[in-house]
Amino acid sequence: MKHHWRERADLILIERSARELVDFVTDLWERGPATICLVRPGCGNGGLDWKDVRPVLAPLLDDRFMVVERP
């Protein structure tokens, strides 16, 4: 996540957004199971390395989430 698309991604915003996403998916989960796919947040145009982002997201995202790498 970024404040502006040209800026480097912000790990604090990524973590905050992941927490909000988990809360949102928890509400959806009550209506039926779902899998949410994410393309390595903050990586790519965000300029961050997955090795730095993964430790921030790992404790937050459970088996309802799948993080994929762009082909």
C-alpha positions as CSV (number, residue, x, y, z in Angstrom):
1,M,0.0,0.0,0.0
2,K,1.1,3.5,-0.7
3,H,0.0,7.1,0.0
4,H,0.6,7.9,-3.7
5,W,1.1,5.4,-6.6
6,R,4.5,6.8,-7.4
7,E,5.9,6.3,-3.9
8,R,7.5,3.3,-2.4
9,A,5.1,1.0,-0.5
10,D,4.8,1.5,3.2
11,L,5.0,-1.6,5.5
12,I,2.9,0.1,8.1
13,L,0.1,0.7,5.6
14,I,0.4,-2.9,4.3
15,E,0.0,-4.2,7.9
16,R,-2.9,-2.0,8.7
17,S,-4.6,-2.9,5.4
18,A,-4.0,-6.6,6.0
19,R,-5.7,-6.3,9.5
20,E,-8.7,-4.6,7.9
21,L,-8.9,-7.2,5.2
22,V,-8.8,-10.0,7.8
23,D,-11.7,-8.3,9.7
24,F,-13.7,-7.9,6.4
25,V,-13.1,-11.5,5.4
26,T,-14.1,-12.7,8.8
27,D,-17.5,-11.1,8.3
28,L,-17.8,-12.6,4.8
29,W,-16.8,-16.0,6.1
30,E,-20.0,-16.2,8.1
31,R,-21.9,-16.2,4.7
32,G,-19.8,-19.0,3.3
33,P,-16.1,-20.0,2.9
34,A,-14.0,-18.0,0.5
35,T,-10.4,-17.8,-0.5
36,I,-8.8,-14.4,-1.0
37,C,-5.9,-14.2,-3.4
38,L,-3.3,-11.4,-3.0
39,V,-0.5,-10.6,-5.3
40,R,2.5,-10.0,-3.0
41,P,1.4,-6.6,-1.5
42,G,4.0,-3.9,-1.7
43,C,6.1,-5.8,-4.1
44,G,6.4,-5.0,-7.8
45,N,5.4,-1.4,-8.3
46,G,5.6,-0.8,-4.5
47,G,9.4,-1.5,-4.7
48,L,9.5,-3.7,-1.6
49,D,11.1,-7.2,-1.4
50,W,8.9,-10.1,-0.5
51,K,11.4,-11.1,2.1
52,D,10.6,-7.9,4.0
53,V,6.9,-8.0,3.5
54,R,6.2,-11.7,4.3
55,P,7.2,-11.5,8.0
56,V,4.7,-8.6,8.5
57,L,1.8,-10.5,6.8
58,A,2.5,-14.1,8.0
59,P,1.1,-13.7,11.5
60,L,-2.0,-12.0,10.1
61,L,-3.1,-14.1,7.1
62,D,-4.5,-17.5,7.8
63,D,-5.6,-20.3,5.4
64,R,-8.3,-18.2,3.9
65,F,-5.7,-16.2,2.1
66,M,-3.4,-17.2,-0.7
67,V,-0.4,-14.9,-1.7
68,V,0.7,-15.4,-5.2
69,E,3.5,-14.2,-7.3
70,R,2.8,-12.5,-10.6
71,P,3.7,-14.7,-13.6
